[in-house]
Amino acid sequence: MIMENMRCPLCKSEMEKGFTDVTFRREKSIIVIEDVPSILCVNCGEAVIDSEISQKAYAIAEREMKRGVVLEFFKFAA
């Protein structure tokens, strides 16, 4: 579903709803959260993530980093 009223912040092309992966790195920890809901550029692939969803993804990563996880992959669950 193309979102005609939203333009890519980088290339100004149209955006559409989709999913992206987000990687968090700190010291020895790498946390990858897959299938994060986002708005994606149809041209360059730039992803824009809603602030509420971003906060949830960050909370997941923060929790796992505090546990001392070195490398972990998660599926995003709304």
HTML snippet that shows the backbone in 3Dmol.js (N, CA, C, O; Angstrom):
<script src="https://3Dmol.org/build/3Dmol-min.js"></script>
<div id="view" style="width:600px;height:400px;position:relative"></div>
<script>
const pdb = `
ATOM      1  N   MET A   1       0.843  -1.179   0.000  1.00  0.00           N
ATOM      2  CA  MET A   1       0.000   0.000   0.000  1.00  0.00           C
ATOM      3  C   MET A   1       0.890   1.245   0.000  1.00  0.00           C
ATOM      4  O   MET A   1       1.524   1.553   1.010  1.00  0.00           O
ATOM      5  N   ILE A   2       0.940   1.937  -1.090  1.00  0.00           N
ATOM      6  CA  ILE A   2       1.765   3.139  -1.212  1.00  0.00           C
ATOM      7  C   ILE A   2       1.101   4.286  -0.466  1.00  0.00           C
ATOM      8  O   ILE A   2      -0.108   4.498  -0.562  1.00  0.00           O
ATOM      9  N   MET A   3       1.917   5.017   0.277  1.00  0.00           N
ATOM     10  CA  MET A   3       1.431   6.153   1.053  1.00  0.00           C
ATOM     11  C   MET A   3       1.807   7.425   0.283  1.00  0.00           C
ATOM     12  O   MET A   3       2.925   7.926   0.403  1.00  0.00           O
ATOM     13  N   GLU A   4       0.875   7.931  -0.495  1.00  0.00           N
ATOM     14  CA  GLU A   4       1.151   9.047  -1.389  1.00  0.00           C
ATOM     15  C   GLU A   4       1.483  10.345  -0.669  1.00  0.00           C
ATOM     16  O   GLU A   4       2.220  11.169  -1.211  1.00  0.00           O
ATOM     17  N   ASN A   5       0.964  10.550   0.530  1.00  0.00           N
ATOM     18  CA  ASN A   5       1.199  11.809   1.225  1.00  0.00           C
ATOM     19  C   ASN A   5       2.513  11.810   2.013  1.00  0.00           C
ATOM     20  O   ASN A   5       2.898  12.843   2.560  1.00  0.00           O
ATOM     21  N   MET A   6       3.192  10.688   2.075  1.00  0.00           N
ATOM     22  CA  MET A   6       4.456  10.632   2.796  1.00  0.00           C
ATOM     23  C   MET A   6       5.590  10.418   1.802  1.00  0.00           C
ATOM     24  O   MET A   6       5.516   9.537   0.946  1.00  0.00           O
ATOM     25  N   ARG A   7       6.634  11.222   1.917  1.00  0.00           N
ATOM     26  CA  ARG A   7       7.780  11.134   1.032  1.00  0.00           C
ATOM     27  C   ARG A   7       9.020  10.737   1.819  1.00  0.00           C
ATOM     28  O   ARG A   7       9.157  11.072   2.995  1.00  0.00           O
ATOM     29  N   CYS A   8       9.908  10.028   1.164  1.00  0.00           N
ATOM     30  CA  CYS A   8      11.157   9.591   1.773  1.00  0.00           C
ATOM     31  C   CYS A   8      11.982  10.806   2.200  1.00  0.00           C
ATOM     32  O   CYS A   8      12.129  11.756   1.431  1.00  0.00           O
ATOM     33  N   PRO A   9      12.518  10.778   3.422  1.00  0.00           N
ATOM     34  CA  PRO A   9      13.342  11.898   3.872  1.00  0.00           C
ATOM     35  C   PRO A   9      14.673  12.004   3.113  1.00  0.00           C
ATOM     36  O   PRO A   9      15.317  13.052   3.141  1.00  0.00           O
ATOM     37  N   LEU A  10      15.084  10.930   2.439  1.00  0.00           N
ATOM     38  CA  LEU A  10      16.354  10.960   1.706  1.00  0.00           C
ATOM     39  C   LEU A  10      16.189  11.283   0.228  1.00  0.00           C
ATOM     40  O   LEU A  10      16.828  12.201  -0.286  1.00  0.00           O
ATOM     41  N   CYS A  11      15.329  10.525  -0.461  1.00  0.00           N
ATOM     42  CA  CYS A  11      15.240  10.683  -1.919  1.00  0.00           C
ATOM     43  C   CYS A  11      13.914  11.266  -2.403  1.00  0.00           C
ATOM     44  O   CYS A  11      13.736  11.508  -3.597  1.00  0.00           O
ATOM     45  N   LYS A  12      12.991  11.488  -1.478  1.00  0.00           N
ATOM     46  CA  LYS A  12      11.684  12.111  -1.774  1.00  0.00           C
ATOM     47  C   LYS A  12      10.746  11.233  -2.595  1.00  0.00           C
ATOM     48  O   LYS A  12       9.771  11.738  -3.152  1.00  0.00           O
ATOM     49  N   SER A  13      11.017   9.923  -2.685  1.00  0.00           N
ATOM     50  CA  SER A  13      10.116   8.998  -3.378  1.00  0.00           C
ATOM     51  C   SER A  13       8.947   8.625  -2.477  1.00  0.00           C
ATOM     52  O   SER A  13       8.918   8.989  -1.302  1.00  0.00           O
ATOM     53  N   GLU A  14       7.990   7.901  -3.030  1.00  0.00           N
ATOM     54  CA  GLU A  14       6.832   7.458  -2.260  1.00  0.00           C
ATOM     55  C   GLU A  14       7.239   6.421  -1.221  1.00  0.00           C
ATOM     56  O   GLU A  14       8.256   5.741  -1.354  1.00  0.00           O
ATOM     57  N   MET A  15       6.416   6.321  -0.185  1.00  0.00           N
ATOM     58  CA  MET A  15       6.661   5.373   0.898  1.00  0.00           C
ATOM     59  C   MET A  15       5.485   4.393   0.967  1.00  0.00           C
ATOM     60  O   MET A  15       4.373   4.709   0.544  1.00  0.00           O
ATOM     61  N   GLU A  16       5.750   3.194   1.508  1.00  0.00           N
ATOM     62  CA  GLU A  16       4.688   2.211   1.697  1.00  0.00           C
ATOM     63  C   GLU A  16       4.898   1.476   3.007  1.00  0.00           C
ATOM     64  O   GLU A  16       6.016   1.402   3.517  1.00  0.00           O
ATOM     65  N   LYS A  17       3.802   0.925   3.555  1.00  0.00           N
ATOM     66  CA  LYS A  17       3.900   0.160   4.799  1.00  0.00           C
ATOM     67  C   LYS A  17       4.689  -1.112   4.538  1.00  0.00           C
ATOM     68  O   LYS A  17       4.585  -1.724   3.475  1.00  0.00           O
ATOM     69  N   GLY A  18       5.480  -1.497   5.531  1.00  0.00           N
ATOM     70  CA  GLY A  18       6.280  -2.704   5.406  1.00  0.00           C
ATOM     71  C   GLY A  18       6.931  -3.066   6.720  1.00  0.00           C
ATOM     72  O   GLY A  18       6.462  -2.667   7.786  1.00  0.00           O
ATOM     73  N   PHE A  19       7.995  -3.813   6.647  1.00  0.00           N
ATOM     74  CA  PHE A  19       8.726  -4.271   7.827  1.00  0.00           C
ATOM     75  C   PHE A  19      10.219  -4.124   7.569  1.00  0.00           C
ATOM     76  O   PHE A  19      10.682  -4.228   6.433  1.00  0.00           O
ATOM     77  N   THR A  20      10.956  -3.882   8.634  1.00  0.00           N
ATOM     78  CA  THR A  20      12.406  -3.765   8.531  1.00  0.00           C
ATOM     79  C   THR A  20      13.044  -4.434   9.740  1.00  0.00           C
ATOM     80  O   THR A  20      12.362  -4.753  10.714  1.00  0.00           O
ATOM     81  N   ASP A  21      14.334  -4.642   9.676  1.00  0.00           N
ATOM     82  CA  ASP A  21      15.093  -5.161  10.810  1.00  0.00           C
ATOM     83  C   ASP A  21      15.849  -3.999  11.439  1.00  0.00           C
ATOM     84  O   ASP A  21      16.323  -3.102  10.741  1.00  0.00           O
ATOM     85  N   VAL A  22      15.958  -4.024  12.763  1.00  0.00           N
ATOM     86  CA  VAL A  22      16.660  -2.971  13.491  1.00  0.00           C
ATOM     87  C   VAL A  22      17.778  -3.628  14.298  1.00  0.00           C
ATOM     88  O   VAL A  22      17.549  -4.611  15.003  1.00  0.00           O
ATOM     89  N   THR A  23      18.979  -3.082  14.190  1.00  0.00           N
ATOM     90  CA  THR A  23      20.133  -3.619  14.906  1.00  0.00           C
ATOM     91  C   THR A  23      20.591  -2.624  15.960  1.00  0.00           C
ATOM     92  O   THR A  23      20.772  -1.440  15.676  1.00  0.00           O
ATOM     93  N   PHE A  24      20.776  -3.113  17.173  1.00  0.00           N
ATOM     94  CA  PHE A  24      21.301  -2.315  18.279  1.00  0.00           C
ATOM     95  C   PHE A  24      22.656  -2.884  18.647  1.00  0.00           C
ATOM     96  O   PHE A  24      22.803  -4.100  18.776  1.00  0.00           O
ATOM     97  N   ARG A  25      23.650  -2.022  18.820  1.00  0.00           N
ATOM     98  CA  ARG A  25      24.999  -2.452  19.217  1.00  0.00           C
ATOM     99  C   ARG A  25      25.469  -1.610  20.388  1.00  0.00           C
ATOM    100  O   ARG A  25      25.345  -0.385  20.386  1.00  0.00           O
ATOM    101  N   ARG A  26      26.004  -2.280  21.375  1.00  0.00           N
ATOM    102  CA  ARG A  26      26.616  -1.585  22.507  1.00  0.00           C
ATOM    103  C   ARG A  26      27.672  -2.509  23.097  1.00  0.00           C
ATOM    104  O   ARG A  26      27.399  -3.660  23.438  1.00  0.00           O
ATOM    105  N   GLU A  27      28.873  -1.981  23.208  1.00  0.00           N
ATOM    106  CA  GLU A  27      30.013  -2.752  23.714  1.00  0.00           C
ATOM    107  C   GLU A  27      30.066  -4.102  23.018  1.00  0.00           C
ATOM    108  O   GLU A  27      30.288  -4.143  21.807  1.00  0.00           O
ATOM    109  N   LYS A  28      29.872  -5.214  23.731  1.00  0.00           N
ATOM    110  CA  LYS A  28      29.978  -6.542  23.126  1.00  0.00           C
ATOM    111  C   LYS A  28      28.630  -7.102  22.674  1.00  0.00           C
ATOM    112  O   LYS A  28      28.585  -8.205  22.130  1.00  0.00           O
ATOM    113  N   SER A  29      27.549  -6.385  22.882  1.00  0.00           N
ATOM    114  CA  SER A  29      26.211  -6.885  22.551  1.00  0.00           C
ATOM    115  C   SER A  29      25.741  -6.411  21.185  1.00  0.00           C
ATOM    116  O   SER A  29      25.921  -5.252  20.810  1.00  0.00           O
ATOM    117  N   ILE A  30      25.133  -7.340  20.452  1.00  0.00           N
ATOM    118  CA  ILE A  30      24.456  -7.026  19.195  1.00  0.00           C
ATOM    119  C   ILE A  30      23.078  -7.676  19.269  1.00  0.00           C
ATOM    120  O   ILE A  30      22.956  -8.892  19.417  1.00  0.00           O
ATOM    121  N   ILE A  31      22.045  -6.845  19.163  1.00  0.00           N
ATOM    122  CA  ILE A  31      20.668  -7.323  19.214  1.00  0.00           C
ATOM    123  C   ILE A  31      20.015  -6.944  17.885  1.00  0.00           C
ATOM    124  O   ILE A  31      20.027  -5.778  17.490  1.00  0.00           O
ATOM    125  N   VAL A  32      19.443  -7.938  17.196  1.00  0.00           N
ATOM    126  CA  VAL A  32      18.746  -7.693  15.940  1.00  0.00           C
ATOM    127  C   VAL A  32      17.273  -8.010  16.161  1.00  0.00           C
ATOM    128  O   VAL A  32      16.918  -9.118  16.563  1.00  0.00           O
ATOM    129  N   ILE A  33      16.420  -7.026  15.895  1.00  0.00           N
ATOM    130  CA  ILE A  33      14.982  -7.228  16.015  1.00  0.00           C
ATOM    131  C   ILE A  33      14.417  -7.221  14.604  1.00  0.00           C
ATOM    132  O   ILE A  33      14.508  -6.226  13.884  1.00  0.00           O
ATOM    133  N   GLU A  34      13.832  -8.348  14.224  1.00  0.00           N
ATOM    134  CA  GLU A  34      13.335  -8.543  12.865  1.00  0.00           C
ATOM    135  C   GLU A  34      11.855  -8.191  12.755  1.00  0.00           C
ATOM    136  O   GLU A  34      11.121  -8.228  13.743  1.00  0.00           O
ATOM    137  N   ASP A  35      11.434  -7.855  11.560  1.00  0.00           N
ATOM    138  CA  ASP A  35      10.027  -7.607  11.230  1.00  0.00           C
ATOM    139  C   ASP A  35       9.404  -6.484  12.046  1.00  0.00           C
ATOM    140  O   ASP A  35       8.280  -6.608  12.532  1.00  0.00           O
ATOM    141  N   VAL A  36      10.141  -5.387  12.194  1.00  0.00           N
ATOM    142  CA  VAL A  36       9.633  -4.208  12.890  1.00  0.00           C
ATOM    143  C   VAL A  36       8.742  -3.438  11.904  1.00  0.00           C
ATOM    144  O   VAL A  36       9.195  -3.082  10.816  1.00  0.00           O
ATOM    145  N   PRO A  37       7.473  -3.177  12.277  1.00  0.00           N
ATOM    146  CA  PRO A  37       6.593  -2.413  11.386  1.00  0.00           C
ATOM    147  C   PRO A  37       7.187  -1.042  11.083  1.00  0.00           C
ATOM    148  O   PRO A  37       7.688  -0.361  11.977  1.00  0.00           O
ATOM    149  N   SER A  38       7.125  -0.647   9.823  1.00  0.00           N
ATOM    150  CA  SER A  38       7.723   0.618   9.419  1.00  0.00           C
ATOM    151  C   SER A  38       7.080   1.118   8.134  1.00  0.00           C
ATOM    152  O   SER A  38       6.220   0.460   7.548  1.00  0.00           O
ATOM    153  N   ILE A  39       7.510   2.274   7.721  1.00  0.00           N
ATOM    154  CA  ILE A  39       7.147   2.830   6.422  1.00  0.00           C
ATOM    155  C   ILE A  39       8.440   2.819   5.601  1.00  0.00           C
ATOM    156  O   ILE A  39       9.454   3.364   6.038  1.00  0.00           O
ATOM    157  N   LEU A  40       8.411   2.200   4.413  1.00  0.00           N
ATOM    158  CA  LEU A  40       9.612   2.003   3.609  1.00  0.00           C
ATOM    159  C   LEU A  40       9.543   2.785   2.302  1.00  0.00           C
ATOM    160  O   LEU A  40       8.483   2.891   1.684  1.00  0.00           O
ATOM    161  N   CYS A  41      10.670   3.325   1.894  1.00  0.00           N
ATOM    162  CA  CYS A  41      10.770   4.006   0.606  1.00  0.00           C
ATOM    163  C   CYS A  41      10.765   2.965  -0.511  1.00  0.00           C
ATOM    164  O   CYS A  41      11.502   1.980  -0.455  1.00  0.00           O
ATOM    165  N   VAL A  42       9.932   3.191  -1.520  1.00  0.00           N
ATOM    166  CA  VAL A  42       9.864   2.253  -2.649  1.00  0.00           C
ATOM    167  C   VAL A  42      11.089   2.357  -3.543  1.00  0.00           C
ATOM    168  O   VAL A  42      11.342   1.461  -4.348  1.00  0.00           O
ATOM    169  N   ASN A  43      11.854   3.439  -3.415  1.00  0.00           N
ATOM    170  CA  ASN A  43      13.021   3.649  -4.260  1.00  0.00           C
ATOM    171  C   ASN A  43      14.325   3.214  -3.587  1.00  0.00           C
ATOM    172  O   ASN A  43      15.049   2.373  -4.120  1.00  0.00           O
ATOM    173  N   CYS A  44      14.623   3.788  -2.413  1.00  0.00           N
ATOM    174  CA  CYS A  44      15.928   3.545  -1.786  1.00  0.00           C
ATOM    175  C   CYS A  44      15.878   2.604  -0.577  1.00  0.00           C
ATOM    176  O   CYS A  44      16.920   2.167  -0.088  1.00  0.00           O
ATOM    177  N   GLY A  45      14.667   2.291  -0.094  1.00  0.00           N
ATOM    178  CA  GLY A  45      14.544   1.353   1.015  1.00  0.00           C
ATOM    179  C   GLY A  45      14.673   1.967   2.397  1.00  0.00           C
ATOM    180  O   GLY A  45      14.622   1.239   3.388  1.00  0.00           O
ATOM    181  N   GLU A  46      14.841   3.289   2.501  1.00  0.00           N
ATOM    182  CA  GLU A  46      14.926   3.955   3.800  1.00  0.00           C
ATOM    183  C   GLU A  46      13.684   3.620   4.627  1.00  0.00           C
ATOM    184  O   GLU A  46      12.567   3.644   4.111  1.00  0.00           O
ATOM    185  N   ALA A  47      13.881   3.310   5.905  1.00  0.00           N
ATOM    186  CA  ALA A  47      12.770   2.954   6.791  1.00  0.00           C
ATOM    187  C   ALA A  47      12.508   4.068   7.798  1.00  0.00           C
ATOM    188  O   ALA A  47      13.435   4.663   8.348  1.00  0.00           O
ATOM    189  N   VAL A  48      11.232   4.333   8.026  1.00  0.00           N
ATOM    190  CA  VAL A  48      10.799   5.272   9.047  1.00  0.00           C
ATOM    191  C   VAL A  48       9.951   4.468  10.031  1.00  0.00           C
ATOM    192  O   VAL A  48       9.004   3.785   9.642  1.00  0.00           O
ATOM    193  N   ILE A  49      10.313   4.564  11.322  1.00  0.00           N
ATOM    194  CA  ILE A  49       9.633   3.779  12.352  1.00  0.00           C
ATOM    195  C   ILE A  49       8.913   4.717  13.303  1.00  0.00           C
ATOM    196  O   ILE A  49       9.484   5.704  13.767  1.00  0.00           O
ATOM    197  N   ASP A  50       7.664   4.408  13.590  1.00  0.00           N
ATOM    198  CA  ASP A  50       6.848   5.168  14.527  1.00  0.00           C
ATOM    199  C   ASP A  50       7.539   5.211  15.894  1.00  0.00           C
ATOM    200  O   ASP A  50       8.185   4.241  16.291  1.00  0.00           O
ATOM    201  N   SER A  51       7.406   6.322  16.610  1.00  0.00           N
ATOM    202  CA  SER A  51       8.115   6.483  17.886  1.00  0.00           C
ATOM    203  C   SER A  51       7.689   5.452  18.928  1.00  0.00           C
ATOM    204  O   SER A  51       8.528   4.987  19.699  1.00  0.00           O
ATOM    205  N   GLU A  52       6.420   5.086  18.970  1.00  0.00           N
ATOM    206  CA  GLU A  52       5.954   4.084  19.943  1.00  0.00           C
ATOM    207  C   GLU A  52       6.578   2.724  19.650  1.00  0.00           C
ATOM    208  O   GLU A  52       7.007   2.027  20.569  1.00  0.00           O
ATOM    209  N   ILE A  53       6.629   2.349  18.394  1.00  0.00           N
ATOM    210  CA  ILE A  53       7.238   1.075  18.000  1.00  0.00           C
ATOM    211  C   ILE A  53       8.737   1.111  18.257  1.00  0.00           C
ATOM    212  O   ILE A  53       9.318   0.126  18.712  1.00  0.00           O
ATOM    213  N   SER A  54       9.356   2.234  17.969  1.00  0.00           N
ATOM    214  CA  SER A  54      10.785   2.401  18.220  1.00  0.00           C
ATOM    215  C   SER A  54      11.105   2.232  19.707  1.00  0.00           C
ATOM    216  O   SER A  54      12.088   1.581  20.062  1.00  0.00           O
ATOM    217  N   GLN A  55      10.285   2.809  20.562  1.00  0.00           N
ATOM    218  CA  GLN A  55      10.491   2.682  22.009  1.00  0.00           C
ATOM    219  C   GLN A  55      10.365   1.236  22.463  1.00  0.00           C
ATOM    220  O   GLN A  55      11.125   0.796  23.326  1.00  0.00           O
ATOM    221  N   LYS A  56       9.411   0.481  21.894  1.00  0.00           N
ATOM    222  CA  LYS A  56       9.257  -0.935  22.248  1.00  0.00           C
ATOM    223  C   LYS A  56      10.484  -1.738  21.826  1.00  0.00           C
ATOM    224  O   LYS A  56      10.978  -2.576  22.580  1.00  0.00           O
ATOM    225  N   ALA A  57      10.972  -1.473  20.607  1.00  0.00           N
ATOM    226  CA  ALA A  57      12.158  -2.180  20.121  1.00  0.00           C
ATOM    227  C   ALA A  57      13.370  -1.851  20.993  1.00  0.00           C
ATOM    228  O   ALA A  57      14.149  -2.740  21.338  1.00  0.00           O
ATOM    229  N   TYR A  58      13.525  -0.585  21.345  1.00  0.00           N
ATOM    230  CA  TYR A  58      14.638  -0.167  22.201  1.00  0.00           C
ATOM    231  C   TYR A  58      14.550  -0.839  23.571  1.00  0.00           C
ATOM    232  O   TYR A  58      15.570  -1.261  24.117  1.00  0.00           O
ATOM    233  N   ALA A  59      13.343  -0.942  24.132  1.00  0.00           N
ATOM    234  CA  ALA A  59      13.168  -1.582  25.443  1.00  0.00           C
ATOM    235  C   ALA A  59      13.576  -3.058  25.390  1.00  0.00           C
ATOM    236  O   ALA A  59      14.196  -3.563  26.325  1.00  0.00           O
ATOM    237  N   ILE A  60      13.233  -3.739  24.312  1.00  0.00           N
ATOM    238  CA  ILE A  60      13.634  -5.139  24.141  1.00  0.00           C
ATOM    239  C   ILE A  60      15.157  -5.238  24.113  1.00  0.00           C
ATOM    240  O   ILE A  60      15.745  -6.061  24.815  1.00  0.00           O
ATOM    241  N   ALA A  61      15.787  -4.400  23.303  1.00  0.00           N
ATOM    242  CA  ALA A  61      17.247  -4.431  23.172  1.00  0.00           C
ATOM    243  C   ALA A  61      17.925  -4.094  24.496  1.00  0.00           C
ATOM    244  O   ALA A  61      18.888  -4.749  24.893  1.00  0.00           O
ATOM    245  N   GLU A  62      17.424  -3.082  25.167  1.00  0.00           N
ATOM    246  CA  GLU A  62      18.006  -2.664  26.451  1.00  0.00           C
ATOM    247  C   GLU A  62      17.944  -3.798  27.476  1.00  0.00           C
ATOM    248  O   GLU A  62      18.913  -4.060  28.189  1.00  0.00           O
ATOM    249  N   ARG A  63      16.795  -4.463  27.537  1.00  0.00           N
ATOM    250  CA  ARG A  63      16.619  -5.584  28.475  1.00  0.00           C
ATOM    251  C   ARG A  63      17.638  -6.690  28.194  1.00  0.00           C
ATOM    252  O   ARG A  63      18.254  -7.223  29.117  1.00  0.00           O
ATOM    253  N   GLU A  64      17.807  -7.026  26.936  1.00  0.00           N
ATOM    254  CA  GLU A  64      18.710  -8.119  26.581  1.00  0.00           C
ATOM    255  C   GLU A  64      20.173  -7.738  26.784  1.00  0.00           C
ATOM    256  O   GLU A  64      20.983  -8.577  27.176  1.00  0.00           O
ATOM    257  N   MET A  65      20.513  -6.488  26.524  1.00  0.00           N
ATOM    258  CA  MET A  65      21.890  -6.046  26.753  1.00  0.00           C
ATOM    259  C   MET A  65      22.237  -6.088  28.235  1.00  0.00           C
ATOM    260  O   MET A  65      23.354  -6.445  28.609  1.00  0.00           O
ATOM    261  N   LYS A  66      21.277  -5.722  29.075  1.00  0.00           N
ATOM    262  CA  LYS A  66      21.503  -5.774  30.526  1.00  0.00           C
ATOM    263  C   LYS A  66      21.699  -7.208  31.010  1.00  0.00           C
ATOM    264  O   LYS A  66      22.384  -7.450  32.004  1.00  0.00           O
ATOM    265  N   ARG A  67      21.087  -8.160  30.294  1.00  0.00           N
ATOM    266  CA  ARG A  67      21.273  -9.575  30.637  1.00  0.00           C
ATOM    267  C   ARG A  67      22.641 -10.086  30.193  1.00  0.00           C
ATOM    268  O   ARG A  67      23.043 -11.186  30.571  1.00  0.00           O
ATOM    269  N   GLY A  68      23.359  -9.293  29.390  1.00  0.00           N
ATOM    270  CA  GLY A  68      24.690  -9.693  28.947  1.00  0.00           C
ATOM    271  C   GLY A  68      24.704 -10.476  27.653  1.00  0.00           C
ATOM    272  O   GLY A  68      25.692 -11.137  27.335  1.00  0.00           O
ATOM    273  N   VAL A  69      23.614 -10.410  26.904  1.00  0.00           N
ATOM    274  CA  VAL A  69      23.543 -11.120  25.631  1.00  0.00           C
ATOM    275  C   VAL A  69      24.611 -10.579  24.682  1.00  0.00           C
ATOM    276  O   VAL A  69      24.794  -9.367  24.570  1.00  0.00           O
ATOM    277  N   VAL A  70      25.308 -11.480  24.005  1.00  0.00           N
ATOM    278  CA  VAL A  70      26.340 -11.080  23.056  1.00  0.00           C
ATOM    279  C   VAL A  70      25.733 -10.900  21.664  1.00  0.00           C
ATOM    280  O   VAL A  70      25.958  -9.873  21.023  1.00  0.00           O
ATOM    281  N   LEU A  71      24.971 -11.879  21.193  1.00  0.00           N
ATOM    282  CA  LEU A  71      24.304 -11.806  19.900  1.00  0.00           C
ATOM    283  C   LEU A  71      22.950 -12.480  20.020  1.00  0.00           C
ATOM    284  O   LEU A  71      22.855 -13.627  20.459  1.00  0.00           O
ATOM    285  N   GLU A  72      21.903 -11.765  19.629  1.00  0.00           N
ATOM    286  CA  GLU A  72      20.558 -12.327  19.742  1.00  0.00           C
ATOM    287  C   GLU A  72      19.685 -11.760  18.643  1.00  0.00           C
ATOM    288  O   GLU A  72      19.814 -10.595  18.267  1.00  0.00           O
ATOM    289  N   PHE A  73      18.781 -12.609  18.123  1.00  0.00           N
ATOM    290  CA  PHE A  73      17.799 -12.212  17.116  1.00  0.00           C
ATOM    291  C   PHE A  73      16.408 -12.387  17.709  1.00  0.00           C
ATOM    292  O   PHE A  73      16.121 -13.408  18.334  1.00  0.00           O
ATOM    293  N   PHE A  74      15.551 -11.402  17.515  1.00  0.00           N
ATOM    294  CA  PHE A  74      14.177 -11.441  18.008  1.00  0.00           C
ATOM    295  C   PHE A  74      13.230 -11.079  16.882  1.00  0.00           C
ATOM    296  O   PHE A  74      13.578 -10.295  15.999  1.00  0.00           O
ATOM    297  N   LYS A  75      12.032 -11.646  16.910  1.00  0.00           N
ATOM    298  CA  LYS A  75      10.948 -11.192  16.033  1.00  0.00           C
ATOM    299  C   LYS A  75      10.178 -10.145  16.823  1.00  0.00           C
ATOM    300  O   LYS A  75       9.879 -10.352  17.999  1.00  0.00           O
ATOM    301  N   PHE A  76       9.856  -9.028  16.191  1.00  0.00           N
ATOM    302  CA  PHE A  76       9.103  -7.980  16.854  1.00  0.00           C
ATOM    303  C   PHE A  76       7.668  -8.450  17.047  1.00  0.00           C
ATOM    304  O   PHE A  76       7.044  -8.956  16.115  1.00  0.00           O
ATOM    305  N   ALA A  77       7.149  -8.285  18.255  1.00  0.00           N
ATOM    306  CA  ALA A  77       5.757  -8.615  18.554  1.00  0.00           C
ATOM    307  C   ALA A  77       5.081  -7.374  19.095  1.00  0.00           C
ATOM    308  O   ALA A  77       5.482  -6.830  20.124  1.00  0.00           O
ATOM    309  N   ALA A  78       4.049  -6.929  18.393  1.00  0.00           N
ATOM    310  CA  ALA A  78       3.362  -5.685  18.783  1.00  0.00           C
ATOM    311  C   ALA A  78       2.659  -5.822  20.052  1.00  0.00           C
ATOM    312  O   ALA A  78       2.034  -4.869  20.518  1.00  0.00           O
TER     313      ALA A  78
END
`;
const viewer = $3Dmol.createViewer("view");
viewer.addModel(pdb, "pdb");
viewer.setStyle({}, {cartoon: {color: "spectrum"}});
viewer.zoomTo();
viewer.render();
</script>
